[in-house]
Amino acid sequence: MLWWILAAIAVVGLIAFAKGPNPVWGTATTGLIIGIPLAIFWPGASWWIVGRAAIVGALIGLVFELPHLLRKRRA
């Protein structure tokens, strides 16, 4: 259940930052690049680990984007 909530937050973040290069898409892509080899070479791992890596990557990108958003609001 927790992963579905995190996935929903990640998808909303990816949609919100769909224009131009930004940390959200960059870290989600990095998560995919890390998750695919893990799923292939880690014995017993399922492909769900790729999704989890992308979710964590997108959430990290949202955290990196938050200070920028907060500065925009104050100005």
MIMIKOL-575309 format. One record per residue: x, y, z of N, C-alpha, C in turn; residue in three letters. Coordinates in Angstrom, 2 decimals. Each point is the difference from the previous one (the first is absolute). Example, Ala and Ser with C-alpha at 12.3 -4.5 7.8 and 13.67 -1.06 7.14 Angstrom:
BEGIN
BADO, n.x, n.y, n.z, ca.x, ca.y, ca.z, c.x, c.y, c.z, code
BADO, 13.19, -5.69, 7.80, -0.89, 1.19, 0.00, 0.90, 1.20, 0.00, ALA $
BADO, -0.35, 1.05, -0.72, 0.82, 1.19, 0.06, -0.77, 1.09, 0.73, SER $
//
This chain:
BEGIN
BADO, n.x, n.y, n.z, ca.x, ca.y, ca.z, c.x, c.y, c.z, code
BADO, 0.81, -1.19, 0.00, -0.81, 1.19, 0.00, 0.87, 1.27, 0.00, MET $
BADO, 1.06, -0.01, 0.80, 0.87, 1.17, 0.07, 0.63, 0.31, -1.35, LEU $
BADO, 0.42, -1.04, -0.72, 0.65, 0.23, -1.30, -0.98, 0.60, -1.01, TRP $
BADO, -1.28, -0.33, 0.12, -0.99, 0.58, -0.92, -0.19, 1.49, 0.30, TRP $
BADO, 0.03, 0.37, 1.27, -0.11, 1.41, 0.37, 1.23, 0.77, -0.50, ILE $
BADO, 1.18, -0.58, 0.24, 1.23, 0.65, -0.48, 0.01, 0.09, -1.52, LEU $
BADO, -0.50, -1.04, -0.67, -0.07, 0.02, -1.46, -0.93, 1.12, -0.49, ALA $
BADO, -1.12, 0.19, 0.68, -0.93, 1.06, -0.38, 0.65, 1.38, 0.17, ALA $
BADO, 0.73, 0.19, 1.09, 0.69, 1.27, 0.22, 1.06, 0.21, -1.08, ILE $
BADO, 0.73, -1.06, -0.34, 1.04, 0.10, -1.03, -0.61, 0.34, -1.36, ALA $
BADO, -1.11, -0.63, -0.34, -0.65, 0.27, -1.29, -0.50, 1.44, -0.06, VAL $
BADO, -0.59, 0.47, 1.09, -0.45, 1.40, 0.03, 1.19, 0.94, -0.18, VAL $
BADO, 1.11, -0.31, 0.65, 1.20, 0.82, -0.15, 0.53, -0.03, -1.42, GLY $
BADO, 0.00, -1.18, -0.62, 0.48, -0.10, -1.38, -0.91, 0.77, -0.96, LEU $
BADO, -1.29, -0.04, 0.25, -0.93, 0.75, -0.86, 0.17, 1.50, 0.23, ILE $
BADO, 0.17, 0.40, 1.26, 0.13, 1.42, 0.31, 1.26, 0.61, -0.60, ALA $
BADO, 1.05, -0.80, -0.12, 1.27, 0.50, -0.52, 0.31, -0.61, -1.37, PHE $
BADO, -1.01, -0.11, -0.83, 0.17, -0.64, -1.30, 0.75, 0.88, -1.01, ALA $
BADO, 0.04, 1.29, 0.23, 0.64, 0.90, -0.99, 1.45, 0.22, 0.35, LYS $
BADO, 0.84, -0.22, -0.96, 1.42, 0.31, 0.14, 0.75, -0.94, 0.93, GLY $
BADO, 1.31, 0.05, -0.07, 0.81, -0.84, 0.89, -0.08, 0.51, 1.44, PRO $
BADO, -0.12, -0.92, 0.92, -0.09, 0.36, 1.41, 0.43, -1.19, 0.86, ASN $
BADO, 0.20, 0.22, 1.29, 0.48, -1.08, 0.87, -0.97, -1.17, 0.12, PRO $
BADO, -1.29, 0.25, -0.13, -0.97, -1.08, 0.18, 0.18, -1.05, -1.10, VAL $
BADO, 0.04, 0.43, -1.23, 0.17, -0.94, -1.11, 1.40, -0.58, -0.03, TRP $
BADO, 0.99, 0.81, 0.36, 1.38, -0.48, -0.01, 0.23, -1.11, 1.01, GLY $
BADO, -0.51, 0.17, 1.22, 0.20, -1.04, 1.00, -0.88, -1.21, -0.24, THR $
BADO, -1.17, 0.20, -0.60, -0.83, -1.16, -0.36, 0.69, -0.84, -1.07, ALA $
BADO, 0.63, 0.67, -0.96, 0.76, -0.71, -1.03, 1.19, -0.73, 0.61, THR $
BADO, 0.68, 0.66, 0.93, 1.12, -0.65, 0.68, -0.48, -1.23, 0.77, THR $
BADO, -1.16, 0.11, 0.63, -0.58, -1.15, 0.68, -0.26, -1.16, -0.94, GLY $
BADO, -0.48, 0.30, -1.20, -0.21, -1.06, -1.00, 1.32, -0.62, -0.43, LEU $
BADO, 1.00, 0.85, -0.20, 1.31, -0.51, -0.43, 0.61, -0.89, 1.07, ILE $
BADO, -0.23, 0.31, 1.26, 0.51, -0.83, 1.08, -0.89, -1.23, 0.20, ILE $
BADO, -1.31, 0.16, -0.13, -0.93, -1.09, 0.28, 0.02, -1.13, -1.01, GLY $
BADO, 0.22, 0.30, -1.26, -0.02, -1.05, -1.03, 1.12, -1.01, 0.20, ILE $
BADO, 1.26, 0.43, 0.19, 1.04, -1.01, 0.27, -0.24, -0.76, 1.30, PRO $
BADO, -0.54, 0.67, 1.01, -0.31, -0.70, 1.24, -1.01, -1.12, -0.24, LEU $
BADO, -1.03, 0.29, -0.78, -1.02, -1.01, -0.28, 0.56, -1.14, -0.84, ALA $
BADO, 0.95, 0.31, -0.87, 0.55, -1.05, -0.87, 0.99, -0.88, 0.75, ILE $
BADO, 0.89, 0.62, 0.77, 1.11, -0.76, 0.58, -0.19, -0.43, 1.45, PHE $
BADO, -0.97, 0.55, 0.71, -0.22, -0.38, 1.38, -0.85, -1.26, 0.03, TRP $
BADO, 0.52, -1.11, 0.53, -0.76, -1.26, -0.01, -1.31, 0.14, 0.79, PRO $
BADO, -1.07, -0.41, -0.60, -1.30, 0.02, 0.64, -0.72, 1.34, -0.01, GLY $
BADO, 0.59, 1.01, -0.59, -0.65, 1.31, -0.05, -1.06, 0.01, -1.09, ALA $
BADO, -1.08, 0.70, 0.28, -1.05, 0.13, -1.01, 0.16, 1.35, -0.72, SER $
BADO, -0.75, 0.17, -1.03, 0.07, 1.25, -0.76, -0.65, 1.14, 0.75, TRP $
BADO, -0.70, -0.29, 1.08, -0.60, 1.05, 0.80, 1.09, 0.90, 0.60, TRP $
BADO, 1.21, -0.53, 0.16, 1.10, 0.80, 0.54, 0.35, 1.16, -0.94, ILE $
BADO, -0.23, -0.17, -1.28, 0.24, 1.09, -0.96, -0.98, 1.14, 0.28, VAL $
BADO, -1.25, -0.35, 0.22, -1.00, 1.01, 0.33, 0.31, 0.70, 1.31, GLY $
BADO, 0.42, -0.79, 0.99, 0.34, 0.60, 1.29, 1.19, 0.95, -0.13, ARG $
BADO, 0.98, -0.38, -0.80, 1.16, 0.87, -0.20, -0.41, 1.30, -0.68, ALA $
BADO, -0.90, -0.08, -0.97, -0.48, 1.22, -0.67, -0.83, 0.86, 0.95, ALA $
BADO, -0.80, -0.63, 0.85, -0.80, 0.75, 0.98, 0.91, 0.74, 0.97, ILE $
BADO, 0.98, -0.70, 0.54, 0.92, 0.63, 0.94, 0.77, 1.13, -0.70, VAL $
BADO, 0.41, -0.23, -1.24, 0.70, 1.04, -0.75, -0.85, 1.24, -0.19, GLY $
BADO, -1.26, -0.19, -0.38, -0.89, 1.15, -0.19, -0.24, 0.75, 1.31, ALA $
BADO, -0.13, -0.74, 1.09, -0.21, 0.66, 1.30, 1.25, 0.78, 0.43, LEU $
BADO, 1.17, -0.54, -0.27, 1.23, 0.74, 0.30, 0.05, 1.28, -0.84, ILE $
BADO, -0.39, -0.09, -1.26, -0.04, 1.19, -0.85, -0.98, 1.04, 0.52, GLY $
BADO, -1.14, -0.45, 0.54, -0.95, 0.94, 0.59, 0.61, 0.71, 1.20, LEU $
BADO, 0.75, -0.73, 0.80, 0.66, 0.61, 1.15, 1.02, 1.04, -0.46, VAL $
BADO, 0.73, -0.31, -1.08, 0.96, 0.97, -0.53, -0.70, 1.23, -0.58, PHE $
BADO, -1.20, -0.16, -0.49, -0.72, 1.10, -0.63, -0.72, 0.87, 1.03, GLU $
BADO, -0.26, -0.50, 1.19, -0.75, 0.76, 1.01, 0.63, 1.34, 0.37, LEU $
BADO, 1.30, 0.09, 0.28, 0.56, 1.32, 0.35, -0.22, 1.03, -1.11, PRO $
BADO, 0.11, -0.43, -1.24, -0.22, 0.91, -1.12, -1.45, 0.49, -0.01, HIS $
BADO, -0.94, -0.88, 0.24, -1.41, 0.39, 0.03, -0.30, 0.94, 1.17, LEU $
BADO, 0.61, -0.26, 1.14, -0.24, 0.85, 1.16, 0.58, 1.39, -0.21, LEU $
BADO, 1.15, 0.08, -0.64, 0.59, 1.32, -0.31, -0.88, 0.77, -0.96, ARG $
BADO, -0.58, -0.68, -0.97, -0.88, 0.66, -0.97, -1.22, 0.61, 0.71, LYS $
BADO, -0.55, -0.73, 0.94, -1.21, 0.47, 0.69, 0.29, 1.24, 0.85, ARG $
BADO, 1.16, 0.06, 0.63, 0.33, 1.11, 0.88, 0.27, 1.27, -0.78, ARG $
BADO, 0.49, -0.12, -1.19, 0.36, 1.19, -0.78, -1.20, 0.66, -0.64, ALA $
//
